[in-house]
Amino acid sequence: MIGQRSFIALALATVLSTSGTRLSAIAIPWLVLTMTGSPVLTGLVGFAEMLPYVLAKALGGPLIDRIGARRISVWCDGLSTLAVALVPLLFWLGLLSIWALLPAVALIGVLRAPADAAKQALVPSVAAMGKLPLERVTGVMGASDRLAGTLGAAGAGLLIAVLGPAPALLANALAFVLSAIVVAFGIPAQHGAVPARDRTSRYHTELAAGWTVLSSDPVLRGLVLMIAVTNLFDQAYAIVLLPVWVQTSGLDVTWVGIFLAAFSGASIAGAAIAAIIGHRLPRLAVYTTGFLFAGPFPMLVFAIDAPVPAILTVLVVSGFSAGFLNPIIGAILFERIPSPMVGRVIALFGALAWSLMPFGGLYAGLVVDNFGIAIALGATAVLYLLATMTPLAVPSFRQMNRRPLVPA
């Protein structure tokens, strides 16, 4: 019963925090576009949030293992509430400019990173307490993440249209504080308990030990390198290419939310199916197919200026296929990471996987400025497709079908 309650609480906290983050991922770029009209400055703001996020995630892993994942999640979500609320406050005071926005979003990135890593680090203990297969738990968490993306995207379009992009961020602040409350009261302290470790070990020693685990596993190395590249293009698409396409097509901001919600909504079904039958699926084939549909297809359909109904159809099919990815990736991670090191290795993996994302917006802004939105979308789709073919060329990816037993 306790395990089931913790499982539900973790899923709900993920929905809350991720939906708020998805809302801000639409509101902040749209705010910059309306303030400046510049794709490059829009990309710069994305860089200002993502670089501190990546660094904080990379360096925060040992703290999660020392202090406890549950405690880190609660505190960082609570502080993120205040950081996000700073943007609408500056707006109402008439002090919001691009130069005030840059440090504000950097602070948001620093606080959001440990909270995200901590929630992920809670997964193995929640799965063990509930005696559930990892694929089932990571599948439900993946479905929760996709549900959050759908709610955040749909809500963002509506709130931005009604309130404006800066005031709409109050919904993000509310989501963070609710997430902190759910984890604090819904997940017992033993789930966030600090595992037994050498109390004399130093921070940099623990960080290096996490790096050793990650770098010595060929499957984890292959995964993190490929995901880092695809995340670069996903970020370019989400914060610059899609908003610019919508704006240049004469559509209003609600269509950014509609397109993202169509993709995320369909991915809920894919993640739900993965939660039920994921442990019986051929991982490599599903992984490769999921990435093929997740990136290149949506970008190409925008690049050719397809009719809106055709775009929505492609997004639904692509989202369904992409829904299988996170459950598979999550199960592989937790199978291969020793339990006393989950926090630091998960944080390092997440930081490296996101390491190129700060440059996604800058890349997209420069390409759009120099070549136009259609060429930018088409070129990014081709580069994404090349990255998607990596598992077929690199032998280490084939080992992901094996399920090794990791020492506790």
VENHU-V858670 format. One record per helix or strand of 2 or more residues. SS is the DSSP state (A for helix, B for strand). FROM is the first residue (numbers start at 1). LEN is the number of residues. If there is no record, write none. Layout:
# VENHU-V858670
{{SS	FROM	LEN} {SS	FROM	LEN}}
This chain:
# VENHU-V858670
{{A	2	35} {A	39	29} {A	69	24} {A	98	24} {A	123	8} {A	134	30} {A	165	22} {A	189	4} {A	203	14} {A	218	31} {A	254	27} {A	283	21} {A	308	29} {A	339	15} {A	358	14} {A	373	16} {A	390	4} {A	395	7}}
